[in-house]
Amino acid sequence: MACYGFIRGNYGKCQPFPACLSEVILKFYDAMDVELVANACWSLAHLVEYDFDETMDGNQTLQLIAEYEVIPILMQLLHNETDLGILKALIRCSGHLLSSCNEVSHLITGSIIEHGILSAFHHLLSSEFHHGFQKEICFIISNICCEEAKYVELVIESGLVPKLVNIALAEPGNYKVAKQAVWCMLNILDGGNQQHAQYLVEQGALRALNVALRVSVQQGDSFSFAVLRGLRVIASFGYGVVINESGADGMHVADDQV
């Protein structure tokens, strides 16, 4: 539990803190000290979340994380770890890293994707054992799709879209999880092109948007406006979308688009 103490004090005095944490993770992971590894991962997550203190801003934090190759260690654990406590800390840490908005954040995003976060998420979303991580994983994927168009392509190539559609359709009783899965699709539409929109439609995204629109309207959630914007994007690419009170009721593809 000592790792929590690092971030409660002035961690700028023990620079480079990310390097210390990466050493702790490696040393105690080999020693199978699950609790300490989880705490170290949580400490790193908090370090990024709270961006800066009196001596170190968030930009410096990310630079140190990149310099001391912390990300390859985190992604290796994300691929291989089975302990739910460590997995939760790793996913949360990844989410904070991908939510950072400064001049080096795009380098962090590129490194995280390069070291296989999408394939790790594909595995986690395929397992009933990791069902409780779906909402947070979908949130992270939606952030990735907001970064650059090339990341939209990588998300599609990873095979995650069918997983996201299945989550959106399988979780009507868990609106928060389904909503995050639909956000991924909407961000793909925003950052993608006609081929990406066609791929989404082919994978059943229109039905998922239909359900999301209906449920969000029923709950009085303004998310319905975001869903409608997504449907307009699909329509703008030549797909006919019919809207009624229940949502997107049907679609057809123009002959020249098939």
Disulfide bonds with the S-S distance in Angstrom:
none
